């Protein structure tokens, strides 16, 4: 396959890998296929539908390494679902009666794109696969090579998604400051709400990172600076049921003994119960274009704080969300290594015309490969039997 023009786009929510992945792709093409022209669609599928793109110039190629030093996405993101035609029309992305998939495919044809690199989650990459299938059916070859981005680390069957390690690090950093508030009241309840709609991986990993940070600290308990007060006292994830009564009793004992309670809460934990409560009261639950519940509108952290505050005798309650702090950070060293290996491999796959999503395949011995699009799915559940997580819960007295 002869590759003349390559397009890049980033889509969905931010993760600490997007800027670096864009830089990695540009850098690798410049190294091994400098004659290939690169364009970048602005704000993901929004830019593809509206024909809004920029050409990657020689000046950008020379500075591609700078992108590794930043978070966010230099080419912009958005949330667009091709099958949600009503939403696309309402936002002015397509005209009434137009098929968004057809509009996007025709834009790729018009722009002469041979390879499309999508950096996103399962929705982003499967939408790209639909585009490729449509174009193939209309006699236009397009190779789509995706990169897996999500701070939730919940893409099937990919072992580690880009940005997740960095997000866990940043959630820990966020908590290191927030939990310092525990002495602002004699009986303080702090709820640290972590992103994770359907998977508790990020909450669990952030808890592990935070407690590893605690291990590096020196304590002065005689003046009140104690490990017990800075520690995590509960971790709640969507994959595990929560006995609110039993937990209230346990945390009341912690509050009585230590003087404060610190909770790490996945934003997806307890959501079915919250939705049921809202709807039984006659309220409605808002959803995004993908049909996902808008978690910021139901406020899981506040709900859990209300369940516990009185029962554990809290004088003061604070709920803090680390999501945007974590997801817009730059990639850490672990992720930079992963991004480098995946972007290099993605370019190799593109040049030989091999489509799919690049990742370490958990169903094939963890081998790095271009995984077929039909095998890609979202909402991989966090395995709560993972030894380090079991040990963590046992250590904080939750098991």
N, C-alpha and C positions, 0 to 999 in steps of 0.2 A: 504494500500500500504506500502510495506517495502522499506525504503529509505536507501541505503548503501553508495551511492556516489553522491555528489552534485558538479556541476561546476558553476563557476561565470565568467561573462565577462562584460566589459564596452565597449561601442561602440559609434561612431558618434563624434560630437564635445564635448569638455570638458564643464563641469558645476561645480559649487561649491558644489558638493554633492557626487561625484564619490568615492573619497577616504573614506569618511565617510560611505557611503552606503556599500562599501566592508567591512569596519570594523564592521559595524552594523550586517551584515549577519553572518560574522565569529563569532562575539561575541555571537549572539543569538543561533546559532547551538551549540556552545561550552557550553552554559548554559543549554539547554534543550534536546540536542541530541548529546552528545560529541562523540559517537561512529561513527557518520556519517563522512565519509572522504570527504574532500573538496579539489577541484583542481581549479585553475584559468587559463583560457586561456589568453595568452599574446596578447595584442593589438586586443582584440575583435575577430571578425570573421576571421581576418588574422591568428590569432593563432589557431582557430578551423580548418581552411582549411589546415594549414601546420602542425597540430599536435603539436603545441608548447604550452606547459602548465607547470605549477609548482604545486606541492603539498603544501597545507597549513599545515605547521608543527606545533608541539606543541609550539615551540618558537614564531611562528607568532600568534597563538591563544592567548598566554599570553600577547602579545603586540598589540592586535587588537584595543584597545582603542586609541593607538597613532595615528591611521589613521584618527581619527576625527580632528586632529590638522593640517592637511595638505589639500591643494587643489590638482588639477590634479588627476591622477589615478595611483596608484602604479602598477596596472597590465596592463596599457597601452590601448590606443584606436587606431582605424583606421576607415576609411570609406570604407566599402566593400558592394556591392550589388550583391546578388546571381544571380539575373536575368540579370545582365550586364556581360555576359560570356566573351565577348571580353576583357573587362577591367581585369577580373580575370586571363585570360590567359596571357595578356600582363604583368601583375605584377608577374607572376610565381606562382600564388596561386593554379591553377589547370592546367592540361595538355590539349592540344588541343583535343577536342572531349569529354571532361569530363563535367558533369553537376555539378556546384558548390554546389547546394543544396544536391545532392546525396553524394558528397565528404564529406561535413560537417556532414551529417547525419550518414554516415558510421564511421566517426571519433568518434562521440558520442557513437555509438554502440561499437566500438573497445575499447574506454576508460571506458565502463561500467557505463555511467552516467545515473542516474535515474531522477535527477532533474537538470534543467538548469535555473539559474537566470541571466536574461539579464537586464542591467542597461543602458537605452538609450531612444531615442525618439520613435516616431511611426514607423519609418523604421526599427529600431533595433528590436522592440518587435514583429512587424508583421512578420519579417523574421524568428524570433524564432518560431512563431506559424506555419509557413510553414514547418519548420524542424520537429516539433512535429507531424504534420499531415502526413508528408512523412514517419516517423518512425512507426506511428500507422498503416499506410497502409501496412507496411512491418513487422508487428507483433513484434514491439519493443516499449514497453510503455515508454514514456518520458513525464514528467510533466514540463512545462515551466511556470515560475512565473516571470514576469517582474516588474521592477520599473521604473516609469516615470521620465526621466531626460531631461530637456531642459530649458535654461535660458529665452526662449521666452514665456514660460507658455502657449503653444498653442496646447496641446494634448486634443483631444475630447475623452470622456466627462469628463476629469479629472479637478477638480477645481483648484488644485495647484500642479504644477510639482516641483520636487526636484531641488534645486539650484537657482530658479528664484528670490526668495527674496534676497538671498546673492548677486546675480549678480546686482540687482538694487541698493543695498547698495554700492557696489564697484564702480559702474558707477557714483554714487554721489560723492564718495571720489575722483575719478579721476577728475571729473569736478571741485571740490573744489580747486584743484591746477591749472588746465588748465585755468579756468576763471580768476585766478589771473593775467593772461597775458593781461587783458583788458586795462591796463594803459601803455602798452609798445608802444602805438601809440595814437595820438590824436583822430583818428577815426578808431576804431578796430572792425573787424568782426571775431567772433569765432564760428566755427561750431563744435559741439561735436557730432560725429557720433557714434550711439549706435547700437549694434547688434539687428537684428529683420528682417528676410527676408520677412515674410508674416504677422507678427503680430507686432503691435505697443505697446504691453503690457509693455515690458521692458523699452522702451523709456519713456512711460508715468509714470511708477512706479519710474524710476530713477529721472525723473523731480520732482515728488512728494517728494521723499527722499531728493533731493537737496534743495528744497524750505523749507522743514521741518528743514534742517540744517541751512538755512538762518534765520529762526525764532529764533534760539538759539544764534545768534550773536548780539553783541553790535556794533553800528555804530558811526562813527565820520565824519559826512558829511562836516563839515567846512574845513577839511583838504583833502577832496576828497574821503573818505571811506564811500560810500553810498550804501544802499540796492539796489537802482535802477541800479547802475552800475554792481553789482554782480548778479542781478536777471536774470532769463530766459526771453527772449523776444519773443520766438517762439518755438513751439513744433510741429514737423511734423511726422505723422505716416502713414503707408500704407492704413489704412482704411478710411482716409479722403482726399478728393480732395484738391489740393493746387492751389489757384489763384495767380500765380506768380506776376502778375501786381499789384493786390490789396495788396499783402503782401509786395512788394517792396515799395509801397507808405507808408504803415503803418510803416515799419522798417526804412525808410528814416526819418520819423518824430521822431522815437526813437533815431536814430543816432544823429540827429540835437539837440535833447533835452538832451540826456544823455551822448553822446560822444562815445558810443560803443554799439554793438549788440551781444547777446549771443543766439545761436540756439541749441536746442536739436533735432537731426535728426535721425529717424530710418533708418537703411541702406536700407530698402525695400521701403521707400517712394520715389515716382517718378521714380521707376525703369522702368516701361513700356515706359515712355517718353525718358529715357536715351537710352534704347535699340533701340527704333525707330530711334533716332538721329544717333546712331552708324551705324546701318544697312543702313540707307539712304545715309550715307557717304561712303558706300562700305566696312565698317569694319565687323568683325565677333565677336560674343560674346562667350567667353569660358564658358564651363559647366563642372560640376563635374560628377563622375560616376552615381549619382542619377538623372542627368539631370538638376540640379539646376544651375542657373547662378552664376558664380564665381564673387561675388560682389566686391572683392578686385581689380578685373581687370577693372571694369567699374567705380569704385570710386565715389559713390553717393555724398559723402561729398564735394569732389572737384567740382562736377557738380553744386551742389546747390550754393556753394560759388561763382562760376563763374556767375550764374544767378543773384546774388544779389550785388556783390561787387561794380560794377560801378554804378548801379541804386540807391544804398543807400549812395554812396559817401565814401566808405571805403578807407582809406589810406593804411591799412595793413590787411591781411587776414590770419587766421590760422585755419587749419582743423586737429582735433585730434580724434583718434578712441580709444574707451575704451574697445573694445570687448575682446581682449586677457587678458588685465588687470583684467577684471571682471570675465571671465569664468574660469580662472585657480585659483581663490581664494579659500580659505577654506570656509566651511559652517558657516553661522552666527547662532546665538542662535535660531532664528525662524526656520531655516532650520534643525538644529540639532534635535529639537523636532519633526519635521515632519518626518525626516529620521528615527528616533528611532521608531516612531509608525508604519511606513510603513515597515521597515525591520523586525520588530517583527511579524507583520501580514503576511508578505511574507513567513517567515519560517513556520508559522502555516499552511498556505495554502499548502506549499510544502509537509509538512509531512502528510497531509490528501489527497494529490493528486488532489488538486483543481487548475487548470491552469487559467491564465489570467494576467492582469496587475493591480497591486495594486494601488488604488487611491480613492479619495473621489468623488463619482459619482454624477455629477451635474444633471443627469437625474433621480436620485433616492434619492432626498433630501439631497445630500451631504454625503451620508453614505460611510464609509470606507469599501471597498470590493475588491474582485478580479474580475475585469471587464473583460467580455468575449472579446477575441481578435477581432472578427469581428466588434465590436463597437469602436475599437481604430482607430483614424485617426489623421492626423496632420493638421497644418495650421488653427487652431481655431482663428477666428478673434477677435481682441480686441474690446470690446463693448465701443464705444466712447460716449455712453449715460450714462456711469458709473458716478454717482454723483460727486465723488471726482475729476474726470478728467474734467467734465464740469465746476466745480468750479475753477479748476486750469487755464483753458483757459480763463475763464472770468476775473480772477484776473490779468492775464498778458496782458489783452486787445486784445486777439486773437479771441474771440467768436463773 
